[in-house]
Amino acid sequence: MLETKRNKIIATTLLFIFITIATIQIIKKIESNKREYYLHIQSQLFVKEYTTWHKYLKIMSQDIYTMYTNNTKLMQLLDKASYSSEQEQNIIRTEVYNQLKKNYKRLEHMGISQVHFHLPNNVSFLRMYAPQDYGDDLSQTREGIVLTNKTLQAQEGFEVCPYLLGYRFIYPLFYKNKHIGSVEISYSDASIIQNLIENFVYDSHVLVSKEIAINTPLAQQHGIVYKKTWESDAYYIDAATHQKIKDQNFYDMINKIQLKQKLQESIQEAKPFSQNFDYNYQQIVVNFLPIPGFYSKNIAYLVTYTKSTYLSRLEIEKNYITLLFCVVIFFFYIFSLYLIISREKLKELALFDPLTQLPNRALFKVEFHNELNRAQRYKRKVALLFIDLDGFKAVNDTYGHHAGDQILEFVANVLSSSIRSIDIASRFAGDEFAVLLSNIHNDADALKVANNIMEKINEGTSINHKIVKVGASIGISLYPEHSQNNEELIRFADKAMYEAKKLGKNRAIIYQNKENN
């Protein structure tokens, strides 16, 4: 009975552990799905914001381009420059600059970082921001210009060059249907950050392909400085776009949480993405947006680090729900244990003798019936021992009921220690006991067990420092010789026990059917 209760408690405990672990995993999965969806939305919003900003720049660039192409005098000068001598080009360059410089100052206030005119052969004609620098062949360094002059179609894309990193719109120029060169309208990556990112929390910057950055040796001479980044080994940070971080421990903390590997895997896919991580009890979202070059190569990333109150609330919500569930499941677990223990206790009271802890009459009859069915199925022999104590009433009268109880407990211990695990001992009533011996070979096996029980009982037990002895009269009935019915076998064993008492008590007798003798 104790083993059954223990098994039920173990099974219930394992069940609740499984339910707890499974439910916590479900809560984590739901929270993870919400987080992934939120990051997906954040990435889409970032792309949408960038797309809106890009459309604005494109429209503004087209307006500037249209303004130039509608300036007939400007087109005439650029046409003349395309076939003039170097000396004549110098004069034209000065005239063009003087004509446009006032307008260019206004464009700078609008966010334009560069207006650059080129000749049809990709040679720089006039840089409005640096008119003293001209005449250099851009064929090897400015793929956007080469592509525009080659295809005679407008081009756009992010480009890294020794002078300026940024997004460029390059348009071909025509005069009287003749190709006379191209004009570039650029926005620096620093201006991209300033105009696009309004509420960054910790950092925002532009990553530039390391392969391209290291191939611009003149960059530092023109004020462009690259720094290594922990985010990816394949990219550098443009120092001009790297915002100053107030919290100097920020990147140290990121390195500790091993975010780099996750970022590197996503960066290789060259798609917009967002990731989140814990920092200083806050949830930080990092957004990565690839910026294509002129040949659709992913040469740069726009990166921002922002604080997310939603993810922080989501984390708190997950922890709260998990804690609440654990508290509820704990109370259910305690209540289940209480029910198991209570039910087993009731069952124990109903089926076991409270004094000796042996099965009572009701349980013994059930087990006896089941054992006879097994014996019939497997052709086994079964013996029933019916035991009545001799001299028990005298012990009660002499030493009191407490001593009688001790005698009963003593007899119960004798029975339990004298039989096998497959046998059953029971307190039938008062000082009467029954023992069921399963799968015996012959009558002698039953007599041997009965005599062993009598010998141990005859030894007596110590009560109040005195050895108190009782005897035992034992009647034995056998299956299938005497009967195949459990009630009859009990009755026959009882008769044999009374026969033992008539013959002088303290002996074991096998039932004899006198009617058949």
Secondary structure, DSSP 8 states (H G I E B T S, - for coil): -HHHHHHHHHHHHHHHHHHHHHHHHHHHHHHHHHHHHHHHHHHHHHHHHHHHHHHHHHHHHHHHHHHHHT-HHHHHHHHHHTTS-HHHHHHHHHHHHHHHHHHHHHHHHTT--EEEEE-TTSBEEEETT-TT----B-TTT-HHHHHHHHHTS-EEEEE--SS--EEEEEEEEEETTEEEEEEEEEEEHHHHHHHH-SS-SSEEEEEEEHHHHTT-TTTGGGT--EEE-SS-TTEEEEGGG----S-TTHHHHHHHTT-HHHHHHHHTTTS-EEEEEEETTEEEEEEEEEEE-TTS-EEEEEEEEEE-HHHHHHHHHHHHHHHHHHHHHHHHHHHHHHHHHHHHHHHHHHHB-TTT-SB-HHHHHHHHHHHHHHHHHHT-EEEEEEEEEESHHHHHHHH-HHHHHHHHHHHHHHHHHHS-TTSEEEEEETTEEEEEEEEESSHHHHHHHHHHHHHHHHT-EEETTEEE--EEEEEEEEETTT-S-HHHHHHHHHHHHHHHHHTTSS-EEE---GGG-
